[in-house]
Amino acid sequence: MAARLHSFADAEALARNLATDIAKQLSDAISARGSASMAVSGGSTPKRLFEDLSAHDLDWSLVTITLVDERFVPADNPRSNHLLVATHLLKNRAAAANFQPLYQDVASALQAAAIATEKTADIGNPFDVVILGMGADGHTASFFPGGNHLARAIDADAPRGVMTMEAEGAGEERLTFTFPSLADARFLVLHIEGDAKKQVLEKAEAGTDVFEMPIRAMLNRAPSTVEIYWAP
Ligand SMILES: O=C(O)[C@H](O)[C@@H](O)[C@H](O)[C@H](O)COP(=O)(O)O
């Protein structure tokens, strides 16, 4: 419905502030409902945030973490988002958190998506926290321009859960939560850094074609406000 920009002096300040804001959301969720859920993105941007967040003092044993999207690769693959999260987030105090992978050791991404959908059915209705990234092409999660299942994935009436995506810019086949699974998060964050990403954001905000820049689906029609955290 709306987006709100939070600007910081540098990436350190952004990570520190966003980690504090996320930790508060998770703590509030635990107080209100006894548990908390969070879906995070991969990519290079969130590493510092993950490190900061992992040190926060909250009852991580009541937090379930999953991924907004994942490559169809096992967790020992350097391109795995699971590996990224295991390395940078599931450590320090956050080592006590529960992690639900999207990748499954089965023959096809389609089978993995069905299993991941079942395994995540009890978390994220809605998620307490969703951290999105954005690529230079205007993708978010695995909603890639030209993606073979893009129309279904960003349909406001798509079922909650995980589906597959293949796209030229994506490398491996992907697993991604659908738009409705992510867009109603209690705390919906778009985490971007650098002037180039700011320009991509401005371009996205200036147009309406969601197939050209799928991030527009989030910016223009997410039921939750998109909290944009940015630093140069
Ligand atoms: O790579 C992934 O796992 C995510 O699919 C992707 O949406 C990511 O958040 C953006 O591509 C930004 O990536 P950078 O942070 O590396 O720019």
The ligand as a Tripos MOL2 file, in Angstrom:
@<TRIPOS>MOLECULE
LIG
   17    16     1     0     0
SMALL
NO_CHARGES

@<TRIPOS>ATOM
      1 O1         20.0880  -13.5150   -4.1850 O.co2     1 LIG1
      2 C1         19.1080  -13.8380   -3.5280 C.2       1 LIG1
      3 O2         19.0760  -14.7850   -2.7870 O.co2     1 LIG1
      4 C2         17.8400  -13.0700   -3.6430 C.3       1 LIG1
      5 O3         17.1440  -13.7840   -4.5600 O.3       1 LIG1
      6 C3         17.8830  -11.7180   -4.2440 C.3       1 LIG1
      7 O4         16.5670  -11.2010   -4.3050 O.3       1 LIG1
      8 C4         18.7760  -10.7000   -3.5880 C.3       1 LIG1
      9 O5         18.1890  -10.2350   -2.4320 O.3       1 LIG1
     10 C5         19.0560   -9.5660   -4.5720 C.3       1 LIG1
     11 O6         19.5520  -10.1160   -5.7630 O.3       1 LIG1
     12 C6         20.0320   -8.5690   -4.0330 C.3       1 LIG1
     13 O7         21.2950   -9.1490   -3.9680 O.3       1 LIG1
     14 P1         22.5760   -8.3520   -3.4850 P.3       1 LIG1
     15 O8         22.3570   -8.0510   -2.0430 O.co2     1 LIG1
     16 O9         23.7170   -9.3090   -3.6840 O.co2     1 LIG1
     17 O10        22.6710   -7.1300   -4.3270 O.co2     1 LIG1
@<TRIPOS>BOND
     1     1     2 2
     2     2     3 1
     3     2     4 1
     4     4     5 1
     5     4     6 1
     6     6     7 1
     7     6     8 1
     8     8     9 1
     9     8    10 1
    10    10    11 1
    11    10    12 1
    12    12    13 1
    13    13    14 1
    14    14    15 2
    15    14    16 1
    16    14    17 1
@<TRIPOS>SUBSTRUCTURE
     1 LIG1         1 GROUP 0 **** ****
